[in-house]
Amino acid sequence: MSPQGPEWWKSETSRLKLPSAPEAAAQAIRDAIMSGRLKPGDRIIEQQWASFLGIGQPTLREALKELEFQGMVSKNSYRGTYVTQLEAEDYRKLLEVRLPLEVLAMERAAARMNAQAAEELAALVDSLVASAEAGDMAAFHDADVAFHRRVWEMAGNEYLRLCLETVSLRLFVFSVLDRGSKLHNENHAAAEQHKGILVGLLSGDPAQAREAYLAHTVHYWNVHYGLDLDAERETVGTPDARLNGAPGSSATPAAKGK
């Protein structure tokens, strides 16, 4: 046996670096949605997409199942598969679930703030601002998702993170796509929203992080999507009760004293 390992091992590990055909197909359709080539409400005609991607329809259907799980497409047994189109009521229902969960993540992340996390979050907010200026929808989406995922990771609860991934992903995608001609102004408003959230997180105070997150997030969705969210109505409990005994809650935040 050579030091590099047997030939079959090298062959298998090389293949593992490549996405599967369904994964690659899902990414291609996801990119088409994010770029605006496929718009909310558009039908995805399986035969055309399978031919375009050079794959069979069974492989395409696997890709569409993954996208349906992510909330990016919706399947109707009789009418086919369509790019998800969210209405104001859908946003309200999703936020009804997301806000109490993400409040908890914000509180816990603030209690665990450190210099490295503060630098990473600030860099992501800078990316949001830059992509808003450039009108780069895909880059804005990537920075938005990365910011929130970093907060969820800092919360230190994998079940909380998984719940937020499930609930929030379609909000991240379709709130961007739904902006249409108002994209520039609304991306600027969203970037400002994240600046306010970051200030709360960098305070290292769970209560301040909670207040900043709710104030900026509720205001943003009410103003730009015509919702009637109320911070007190949409969340329950108190930060102190939930944070008692949380690992790392006594950590000294990097932002304190700045």
ChimeraX attribute file (.defattr): number of C-alpha atoms within 10 A of each C-alpha:
attribute: neighborCount
match mode: 1-to-1
recipient: residues
	/A:1	6
	/A:2	6
	/A:3	5
	/A:4	8
	/A:5	9
	/A:6	10
	/A:7	10
	/A:8	9
	/A:9	10
	/A:10	11
	/A:11	10
	/A:12	10
	/A:13	10
	/A:14	10
	/A:15	10
	/A:16	9
	/A:17	8
	/A:18	10
	/A:19	11
	/A:20	13
	/A:21	17
	/A:22	20
	/A:23	17
	/A:24	15
	/A:25	23
	/A:26	21
	/A:27	15
	/A:28	15
	/A:29	23
	/A:30	20
	/A:31	14
	/A:32	13
	/A:33	22
	/A:34	20
	/A:35	14
	/A:36	14
	/A:37	11
	/A:38	18
	/A:39	18
	/A:40	18
	/A:41	14
	/A:42	15
	/A:43	17
	/A:44	18
	/A:45	11
	/A:46	17
	/A:47	12
	/A:48	11
	/A:49	17
	/A:50	17
	/A:51	12
	/A:52	9
	/A:53	14
	/A:54	12
	/A:55	15
	/A:56	15
	/A:57	15
	/A:58	12
	/A:59	16
	/A:60	24
	/A:61	17
	/A:62	16
	/A:63	22
	/A:64	26
	/A:65	17
	/A:66	15
	/A:67	20
	/A:68	17
	/A:69	11
	/A:70	16
	/A:71	20
	/A:72	24
	/A:73	25
	/A:74	21
	/A:75	16
	/A:76	8
	/A:77	7
	/A:78	6
	/A:79	8
	/A:80	12
	/A:81	20
	/A:82	21
	/A:83	23
	/A:84	22
	/A:85	17
	/A:86	15
	/A:87	11
	/A:88	11
	/A:89	10
	/A:90	12
	/A:91	17
	/A:92	18
	/A:93	10
	/A:94	14
	/A:95	21
	/A:96	15
	/A:97	16
	/A:98	20
	/A:99	21
	/A:100	16
	/A:101	19
	/A:102	25
	/A:103	22
	/A:104	22
	/A:105	26
	/A:106	31
	/A:107	28
	/A:108	31
	/A:109	27
	/A:110	30
	/A:111	28
	/A:112	27
	/A:113	26
	/A:114	19
	/A:115	12
	/A:116	10
	/A:117	18
	/A:118	17
	/A:119	12
	/A:120	14
	/A:121	22
	/A:122	18
	/A:123	14
	/A:124	22
	/A:125	23
	/A:126	16
	/A:127	19
	/A:128	28
	/A:129	22
	/A:130	16
	/A:131	22
	/A:132	23
	/A:133	15
	/A:134	12
	/A:135	16
	/A:136	16
	/A:137	20
	/A:138	18
	/A:139	17
	/A:140	26
	/A:141	22
	/A:142	16
	/A:143	20
	/A:144	20
	/A:145	17
	/A:146	16
	/A:147	21
	/A:148	22
	/A:149	15
	/A:150	16
	/A:151	23
	/A:152	25
	/A:153	15
	/A:154	21
	/A:155	25
	/A:156	17
	/A:157	12
	/A:158	12
	/A:159	10
	/A:160	16
	/A:161	21
	/A:162	12
	/A:163	14
	/A:164	20
	/A:165	17
	/A:166	14
	/A:167	17
	/A:168	21
	/A:169	14
	/A:170	19
	/A:171	19
	/A:172	16
	/A:173	22
	/A:174	23
	/A:175	18
	/A:176	20
	/A:177	22
	/A:178	16
	/A:179	15
	/A:180	11
	/A:181	9
	/A:182	11
	/A:183	18
	/A:184	17
	/A:185	15
	/A:186	18
	/A:187	23
	/A:188	18
	/A:189	18
	/A:190	22
	/A:191	24
	/A:192	17
	/A:193	20
	/A:194	26
	/A:195	20
	/A:196	17
	/A:197	23
	/A:198	21
	/A:199	16
	/A:200	22
	/A:201	30
	/A:202	27
	/A:203	20
	/A:204	26
	/A:205	23
	/A:206	26
	/A:207	20
	/A:208	20
	/A:209	29
	/A:210	23
	/A:211	17
	/A:212	23
	/A:213	26
	/A:214	23
	/A:215	16
	/A:216	19
	/A:217	20
	/A:218	20
	/A:219	18
	/A:220	18
	/A:221	19
	/A:222	14
	/A:223	11
	/A:224	15
	/A:225	16
	/A:226	11
	/A:227	16
	/A:228	12
	/A:229	16
	/A:230	13
	/A:231	18
	/A:232	9
	/A:233	8
	/A:234	15
	/A:235	18
	/A:236	12
	/A:237	10
	/A:238	11
	/A:239	19
	/A:240	11
	/A:241	8
	/A:242	12
	/A:243	16
	/A:244	9
	/A:245	10
	/A:246	13
	/A:247	13
	/A:248	15
	/A:249	20
	/A:250	11
	/A:251	13
	/A:252	16
	/A:253	21
	/A:254	18
	/A:255	17
	/A:256	12
	/A:257	6
	/A:258	6
